[in-house]
């Protein structure tokens, strides 16, 4: 049994390493999107990894969750199931596309400022009170992804729209109730539109669930 892990925007494959270690009985392929130069490269990177293993459970967070949904639509015979953390049926439900364009332009001028502004949205008030945002900044930043990959990722998010009625594979959704990046209301609509879906909403949690709730994610993936 194989798991294909897809990381979020601006975050490398290392975000999944602790979960890989907790599932030693499965084969793991972990990829990020640092090589992407165009928006469509994200799905191509994931599809190439899927082709190498034949079929897999696809696990994605944030941008990676949306790539996982697109991959399941394009390759239903190879995607056994999708486990999507902090997904959205359409990213621009939570973000104005103009904001994403300004972020993309701002990256070239002041990458650290853009990343800091984005990171500030990933944590709920309760998580900030615990200092989880500060430990994230200390250990995960500065961002090491190329500028081209960051900009391509923002364009992918601006253009993404799920096709829930056409997804035949089982989808498990995990979402923070206080997610300010991908609103919980949007993922509730996604779950309702999917033919085979299970949604778990985590009270007090924001967008960065792999960082703030690793034990919960490990239990969720093992269920």
C-alpha angles and dihedrals in degrees: 000000000000134000121202111202122202121191130217132255113300092359125110131224091268090083088077101043097098091052092050089055090051092057104053094155092067133070113243134207113183121189138168132192102246091119094056117116099167131039093247090054089079094068091040092055091051093043092051090052090048091050090056093057100034098224136006150160104263117218119188139169124209107318087011090055091055091048087051091055091049091047091051089053093049099038107028093154092058100039108079093185142332126237105193122189117195095352130164132199088225121008093210090066085081099028133045108236088229089062090054091051091051090049090051092050092044093054091071092053103038115000094173092056093049091049093047092051091050093046091052088064096052097074131069120229089257092052092049089051087056090052094242091136091056094050089049091054092047096050107026103038149108092059112241099193119113118260091243091057093049093050093045089051093053091050091049090053093047091053100038121116123164124227099214099168090055097051110104098178125089113264126199115195126198118187141169115240089219097044107147094183100052108018117229091230090064095052089049088058090048092052091049092052097048117093094222115021142139120196126200117187118197116214115229094011128124133197102294098073096149087060102036102034107029095145091052092049091050090053092045093052092047095050 
